[in-house]
Amino acid sequence: MPEHPSRLLAGRYVLQDPLGEGGMGVVWRAHDQLLHRPVAVKQVLLRHALGPRERAAALRRTLREARLAAQLNHPGVITVHDVVEEDGLPWIVMELVKGRSLGHALQEGPLPESTVAAIGTWVLGALSAAHAAGIVHRDVKPANILLTGDRVVLTDFGLSVAEQEPGSLTTSGRLVGTPAYLAPERIRGERASAASDLWAVGVTLYQAVEGHQPFARDGLPAVLSAILTQDPPAPRRLDALKPLVKGLTRKHRAERWSADHALAFLDRLARGFTRR
């Protein structure tokens, strides 16, 4: 984690405390001096190995992706307030969501199906809005799902792309996204799509109920091979959500459930949970 920078960003945002760090960057708690409100600021870190031309291209791509996310208006999507370029780095200013991630919640154990169904409804609604705008998230996973008192928020659209853009591989051949949640077609180098986001939702819901990732293996090659060739292990806790998870994790994207299909299923299921 970087040291406290004690700096003013863009003449407006006072960086305060680091909230978390991942492969894509560092998220800071900050204060917007103009509007007098707390915000979260993501400092996107570009790889040191990039040459000047590659670095400039990565900067342009990151700023474009942040602006894509800023177009979305849905309570289940993190709100992007501003995008700043400073010191040759992109900084994304977002709403500060008070809560913990689904990933942190799962460290305490699996969740009841009714809770997971409600989380799935929020995430699928957020993705439906993104997909309708032609935006693919590309990194849906528990760590990017925030749980608050009255909302479930899909965050970190830092890998998002317009749906027509090709590939799950960078020009250097690196996979884009988190391997355990990648859809089979993305491992084969095909373009990211709404269907590949929905696969990741299916994997996430399985993990939330069962307490483990369905394709967890020792080593990256084994993980990718399992995604391509094996079905998820027979569930022990999944019951009412089993058809949904199965529909979202079909190997062929053309056979995978759509967000509308999944949401309709969850709506019917919610009425059943209410009657219990």
Contacts in CASP RR format, 6 or more apart in sequence:
PFRMAT RR
TARGET T0000
AUTHOR 0000-0000-0000
METHOD contacts of the structure
MODEL  1
MPEHPSRLLAGRYVLQDPLGEGGMGVVWRAHDQLLHRPVAVKQVLLRHAL
GPRERAAALRRTLREARLAAQLNHPGVITVHDVVEEDGLPWIVMELVKGR
SLGHALQEGPLPESTVAAIGTWVLGALSAAHAAGIVHRDVKPANILLTGD
RVVLTDFGLSVAEQEPGSLTTSGRLVGTPAYLAPERIRGERASAASDLWA
VGVTLYQAVEGHQPFARDGLPAVLSAILTQDPPAPRRLDALKPLVKGLTR
KHRAERWSADHALAFLDRLARGFTRR
1 18 0 8 1.000
1 20 0 8 1.000
1 21 0 8 1.000
1 26 0 8 1.000
2 18 0 8 1.000
2 21 0 8 1.000
2 26 0 8 1.000
2 43 0 8 1.000
4 15 0 8 1.000
4 16 0 8 1.000
4 17 0 8 1.000
4 18 0 8 1.000
5 15 0 8 1.000
6 15 0 8 1.000
7 14 0 8 1.000
7 15 0 8 1.000
8 14 0 8 1.000
8 15 0 8 1.000
8 33 0 8 1.000
9 15 0 8 1.000
9 30 0 8 1.000
9 41 0 8 1.000
9 84 0 8 1.000
9 86 0 8 1.000
9 91 0 8 1.000
10 82 0 8 1.000
10 84 0 8 1.000
10 86 0 8 1.000
10 91 0 8 1.000
11 33 0 8 1.000
12 32 0 8 1.000
12 33 0 8 1.000
12 34 0 8 1.000
13 30 0 8 1.000
13 31 0 8 1.000
13 32 0 8 1.000
13 33 0 8 1.000
13 39 0 8 1.000
13 41 0 8 1.000
13 82 0 8 1.000
13 84 0 8 1.000
13 91 0 8 1.000
13 93 0 8 1.000
14 30 0 8 1.000
14 31 0 8 1.000
14 33 0 8 1.000
15 28 0 8 1.000
15 29 0 8 1.000
15 30 0 8 1.000
15 41 0 8 1.000
16 28 0 8 1.000
16 29 0 8 1.000
16 30 0 8 1.000
16 31 0 8 1.000
17 28 0 8 1.000
17 29 0 8 1.000
18 26 0 8 1.000
18 27 0 8 1.000
18 28 0 8 1.000
18 29 0 8 1.000
19 27 0 8 1.000
19 28 0 8 1.000
19 29 0 8 1.000
19 40 0 8 1.000
20 26 0 8 1.000
20 27 0 8 1.000
21 27 0 8 1.000
23 45 0 8 1.000
24 42 0 8 1.000
24 44 0 8 1.000
24 45 0 8 1.000
24 156 0 8 1.000
24 158 0 8 1.000
24 159 0 8 1.000
25 42 0 8 1.000
25 43 0 8 1.000
25 44 0 8 1.000
25 45 0 8 1.000
26 42 0 8 1.000
26 43 0 8 1.000
26 45 0 8 1.000
27 40 0 8 1.000
27 41 0 8 1.000
27 42 0 8 1.000
27 43 0 8 1.000
28 40 0 8 1.000
28 41 0 8 1.000
28 42 0 8 1.000
28 43 0 8 1.000
29 38 0 8 1.000
29 40 0 8 1.000
29 96 0 8 1.000
30 38 0 8 1.000
30 39 0 8 1.000
30 40 0 8 1.000
30 41 0 8 1.000
30 93 0 8 1.000
31 37 0 8 1.000
31 38 0 8 1.000
31 39 0 8 1.000
32 38 0 8 1.000
32 39 0 8 1.000
32 81 0 8 1.000
32 93 0 8 1.000
38 96 0 8 1.000
39 81 0 8 1.000
39 93 0 8 1.000
39 94 0 8 1.000
39 95 0 8 1.000
39 96 0 8 1.000
40 93 0 8 1.000
40 94 0 8 1.000
40 95 0 8 1.000
40 96 0 8 1.000
40 97 0 8 1.000
41 91 0 8 1.000
41 92 0 8 1.000
41 93 0 8 1.000
41 94 0 8 1.000
42 91 0 8 1.000
42 92 0 8 1.000
42 94 0 8 1.000
42 156 0 8 1.000
42 158 0 8 1.000
43 89 0 8 1.000
43 91 0 8 1.000
44 62 0 8 1.000
44 89 0 8 1.000
44 90 0 8 1.000
44 91 0 8 1.000
44 92 0 8 1.000
44 158 0 8 1.000
45 89 0 8 1.000
46 55 0 8 1.000
46 58 0 8 1.000
46 59 0 8 1.000
46 62 0 8 1.000
46 89 0 8 1.000
47 58 0 8 1.000
50 58 0 8 1.000
54 171 0 8 1.000
59 85 0 8 1.000
59 88 0 8 1.000
59 89 0 8 1.000
59 90 0 8 1.000
62 90 0 8 1.000
62 158 0 8 1.000
63 83 0 8 1.000
63 85 0 8 1.000
63 90 0 8 1.000
65 157 0 8 1.000
65 158 0 8 1.000
65 159 0 8 1.000
65 160 0 8 1.000
65 161 0 8 1.000
66 80 0 8 1.000
66 83 0 8 1.000
66 90 0 8 1.000
66 92 0 8 1.000
66 157 0 8 1.000
66 158 0 8 1.000
67 83 0 8 1.000
68 133 0 8 1.000
68 135 0 8 1.000
68 157 0 8 1.000
68 160 0 8 1.000
68 161 0 8 1.000
68 162 0 8 1.000
69 77 0 8 1.000
69 78 0 8 1.000
69 80 0 8 1.000
69 92 0 8 1.000
69 135 0 8 1.000
69 157 0 8 1.000
69 158 0 8 1.000
69 160 0 8 1.000
70 80 0 8 1.000
70 81 0 8 1.000
70 83 0 8 1.000
71 133 0 8 1.000
71 135 0 8 1.000
72 80 0 8 1.000
72 129 0 8 1.000
72 130 0 8 1.000
72 133 0 8 1.000
72 135 0 8 1.000
72 157 0 8 1.000
73 129 0 8 1.000
74 125 0 8 1.000
74 126 0 8 1.000
74 129 0 8 1.000
74 130 0 8 1.000
75 151 0 8 1.000
75 153 0 8 1.000
76 122 0 8 1.000
76 123 0 8 1.000
76 125 0 8 1.000
76 126 0 8 1.000
76 129 0 8 1.000
76 151 0 8 1.000
76 152 0 8 1.000
76 153 0 8 1.000
76 154 0 8 1.000
77 126 0 8 1.000
77 129 0 8 1.000
77 130 0 8 1.000
77 153 0 8 1.000
77 154 0 8 1.000
77 157 0 8 1.000
78 94 0 8 1.000
78 95 0 8 1.000
78 97 0 8 1.000
78 146 0 8 1.000
78 153 0 8 1.000
78 154 0 8 1.000
78 155 0 8 1.000
78 156 0 8 1.000
78 157 0 8 1.000
79 94 0 8 1.000
79 95 0 8 1.000
80 92 0 8 1.000
80 93 0 8 1.000
80 94 0 8 1.000
80 157 0 8 1.000
81 93 0 8 1.000
81 94 0 8 1.000
81 95 0 8 1.000
82 92 0 8 1.000
82 93 0 8 1.000
83 90 0 8 1.000
83 91 0 8 1.000
83 92 0 8 1.000
83 93 0 8 1.000
84 90 0 8 1.000
84 91 0 8 1.000
84 92 0 8 1.000
84 93 0 8 1.000
85 91 0 8 1.000
92 158 0 8 1.000
94 155 0 8 1.000
97 146 0 8 1.000
97 148 0 8 1.000
97 151 0 8 1.000
97 153 0 8 1.000
97 155 0 8 1.000
98 148 0 8 1.000
99 146 0 8 1.000
99 147 0 8 1.000
99 148 0 8 1.000
99 149 0 8 1.000
100 146 0 8 1.000
100 147 0 8 1.000
101 142 0 8 1.000
101 143 0 8 1.000
101 144 0 8 1.000
101 145 0 8 1.000
101 146 0 8 1.000
101 147 0 8 1.000
102 119 0 8 1.000
102 142 0 8 1.000
102 143 0 8 1.000
102 145 0 8 1.000
102 146 0 8 1.000
102 147 0 8 1.000
102 204 0 8 1.000
102 208 0 8 1.000
103 142 0 8 1.000
103 143 0 8 1.000
103 145 0 8 1.000
105 111 0 8 1.000
105 142 0 8 1.000
105 147 0 8 1.000
106 142 0 8 1.000
106 207 0 8 1.000
106 208 0 8 1.000
106 211 0 8 1.000
109 211 0 8 1.000
110 208 0 8 1.000
110 209 0 8 1.000
110 210 0 8 1.000
110 211 0 8 1.000
110 237 0 8 1.000
111 119 0 8 1.000
111 208 0 8 1.000
111 209 0 8 1.000
113 209 0 8 1.000
113 237 0 8 1.000
113 238 0 8 1.000
113 239 0 8 1.000
113 240 0 8 1.000
113 241 0 8 1.000
114 273 0 8 1.000
116 205 0 8 1.000
116 208 0 8 1.000
116 209 0 8 1.000
116 241 0 8 1.000
117 240 0 8 1.000
117 241 0 8 1.000
117 266 0 8 1.000
117 269 0 8 1.000
117 270 0 8 1.000
117 273 0 8 1.000
118 152 0 8 1.000
118 270 0 8 1.000
119 145 0 8 1.000
119 147 0 8 1.000
119 152 0 8 1.000
119 205 0 8 1.000
119 208 0 8 1.000
120 152 0 8 1.000
120 201 0 8 1.000
120 205 0 8 1.000
120 266 0 8 1.000
121 263 0 8 1.000
121 266 0 8 1.000
121 267 0 8 1.000
121 270 0 8 1.000
122 151 0 8 1.000
122 152 0 8 1.000
122 153 0 8 1.000
122 154 0 8 1.000
123 140 0 8 1.000
123 145 0 8 1.000
123 152 0 8 1.000
123 154 0 8 1.000
123 201 0 8 1.000
123 204 0 8 1.000
124 198 0 8 1.000
124 201 0 8 1.000
124 259 0 8 1.000
124 262 0 8 1.000
124 263 0 8 1.000
124 266 0 8 1.000
125 259 0 8 1.000
125 263 0 8 1.000
126 153 0 8 1.000
126 154 0 8 1.000
127 137 0 8 1.000
127 140 0 8 1.000
127 154 0 8 1.000
127 194 0 8 1.000
127 197 0 8 1.000
127 198 0 8 1.000
127 201 0 8 1.000
127 259 0 8 1.000
128 259 0 8 1.000
128 260 0 8 1.000
128 263 0 8 1.000
130 136 0 8 1.000
130 137 0 8 1.000
130 157 0 8 1.000
130 160 0 8 1.000
130 197 0 8 1.000
131 163 0 8 1.000
131 194 0 8 1.000
131 197 0 8 1.000
131 259 0 8 1.000
134 162 0 8 1.000
134 163 0 8 1.000
134 164 0 8 1.000
135 157 0 8 1.000
135 160 0 8 1.000
135 161 0 8 1.000
135 162 0 8 1.000
135 163 0 8 1.000
136 160 0 8 1.000
136 161 0 8 1.000
136 162 0 8 1.000
136 163 0 8 1.000
136 192 0 8 1.000
136 193 0 8 1.000
136 194 0 8 1.000
136 196 0 8 1.000
136 197 0 8 1.000
137 144 0 8 1.000
137 154 0 8 1.000
137 157 0 8 1.000
137 159 0 8 1.000
137 160 0 8 1.000
137 197 0 8 1.000
137 200 0 8 1.000
138 159 0 8 1.000
138 160 0 8 1.000
138 161 0 8 1.000
138 168 0 8 1.000
138 176 0 8 1.000
138 177 0 8 1.000
138 192 0 8 1.000
138 196 0 8 1.000
138 197 0 8 1.000
139 156 0 8 1.000
139 158 0 8 1.000
139 159 0 8 1.000
139 177 0 8 1.000
139 178 0 8 1.000
139 181 0 8 1.000
139 200 0 8 1.000
140 154 0 8 1.000
140 181 0 8 1.000
140 197 0 8 1.000
140 200 0 8 1.000
140 201 0 8 1.000
140 204 0 8 1.000
141 178 0 8 1.000
141 180 0 8 1.000
141 181 0 8 1.000
141 200 0 8 1.000
141 204 0 8 1.000
142 204 0 8 1.000
142 207 0 8 1.000
142 208 0 8 1.000
143 156 0 8 1.000
144 154 0 8 1.000
144 155 0 8 1.000
144 156 0 8 1.000
145 152 0 8 1.000
145 153 0 8 1.000
145 154 0 8 1.000
145 155 0 8 1.000
145 204 0 8 1.000
146 152 0 8 1.000
146 153 0 8 1.000
146 154 0 8 1.000
146 155 0 8 1.000
159 176 0 8 1.000
159 177 0 8 1.000
161 192 0 8 1.000
163 191 0 8 1.000
163 192 0 8 1.000
163 193 0 8 1.000
163 194 0 8 1.000
164 191 0 8 1.000
165 191 0 8 1.000
165 192 0 8 1.000
166 191 0 8 1.000
167 176 0 8 1.000
167 186 0 8 1.000
167 189 0 8 1.000
167 190 0 8 1.000
167 191 0 8 1.000
167 192 0 8 1.000
168 175 0 8 1.000
168 176 0 8 1.000
168 177 0 8 1.000
168 182 0 8 1.000
168 186 0 8 1.000
168 187 0 8 1.000
168 189 0 8 1.000
168 190 0 8 1.000
168 191 0 8 1.000
168 192 0 8 1.000
168 196 0 8 1.000
169 175 0 8 1.000
169 176 0 8 1.000
169 189 0 8 1.000
170 176 0 8 1.000
175 182 0 8 1.000
175 186 0 8 1.000
175 187 0 8 1.000
176 192 0 8 1.000
179 220 0 8 1.000
179 223 0 8 1.000
179 224 0 8 1.000
180 203 0 8 1.000
180 213 0 8 1.000
180 215 0 8 1.000
180 216 0 8 1.000
180 223 0 8 1.000
181 199 0 8 1.000
181 200 0 8 1.000
181 203 0 8 1.000
181 204 0 8 1.000
182 196 0 8 1.000
182 199 0 8 1.000
182 200 0 8 1.000
182 224 0 8 1.000
182 227 0 8 1.000
183 195 0 8 1.000
183 196 0 8 1.000
183 199 0 8 1.000
183 200 0 8 1.000
183 227 0 8 1.000
183 253 0 8 1.000
184 199 0 8 1.000
184 227 0 8 1.000
184 228 0 8 1.000
184 251 0 8 1.000
185 193 0 8 1.000
185 195 0 8 1.000
185 196 0 8 1.000
185 253 0 8 1.000
186 192 0 8 1.000
186 196 0 8 1.000
187 224 0 8 1.000
187 227 0 8 1.000
187 228 0 8 1.000
188 228 0 8 1.000
193 253 0 8 1.000
194 258 0 8 1.000
194 259 0 8 1.000
195 253 0 8 1.000
195 254 0 8 1.000
195 256 0 8 1.000
196 253 0 8 1.000
198 248 0 8 1.000
198 256 0 8 1.000
198 257 0 8 1.000
198 258 0 8 1.000
198 259 0 8 1.000
198 262 0 8 1.000
199 248 0 8 1.000
199 249 0 8 1.000
199 253 0 8 1.000
199 256 0 8 1.000
201 248 0 8 1.000
201 262 0 8 1.000
202 244 0 8 1.000
202 245 0 8 1.000
202 247 0 8 1.000
202 248 0 8 1.000
202 249 0 8 1.000
203 213 0 8 1.000
203 214 0 8 1.000
203 215 0 8 1.000
203 232 0 8 1.000
203 249 0 8 1.000
205 241 0 8 1.000
205 244 0 8 1.000
205 245 0 8 1.000
205 248 0 8 1.000
206 213 0 8 1.000
206 214 0 8 1.000
206 232 0 8 1.000
206 235 0 8 1.000
206 238 0 8 1.000
206 245 0 8 1.000
206 249 0 8 1.000
207 213 0 8 1.000
207 214 0 8 1.000
209 235 0 8 1.000
209 237 0 8 1.000
209 238 0 8 1.000
209 241 0 8 1.000
210 235 0 8 1.000
210 236 0 8 1.000
210 237 0 8 1.000
210 238 0 8 1.000
211 237 0 8 1.000
214 232 0 8 1.000
214 233 0 8 1.000
214 249 0 8 1.000
215 223 0 8 1.000
215 226 0 8 1.000
215 227 0 8 1.000
215 230 0 8 1.000
215 232 0 8 1.000
216 223 0 8 1.000
217 223 0 8 1.000
217 225 0 8 1.000
217 226 0 8 1.000
228 251 0 8 1.000
232 245 0 8 1.000
232 249 0 8 1.000
235 242 0 8 1.000
235 245 0 8 1.000
238 245 0 8 1.000
240 269 0 8 1.000
240 273 0 8 1.000
241 269 0 8 1.000
243 265 0 8 1.000
244 257 0 8 1.000
244 262 0 8 1.000
244 265 0 8 1.000
244 266 0 8 1.000
244 269 0 8 1.000
247 255 0 8 1.000
247 256 0 8 1.000
247 257 0 8 1.000
247 262 0 8 1.000
248 256 0 8 1.000
248 257 0 8 1.000
248 262 0 8 1.000
249 256 0 8 1.000
250 256 0 8 1.000
250 257 0 8 1.000
257 265 0 8 1.000
END
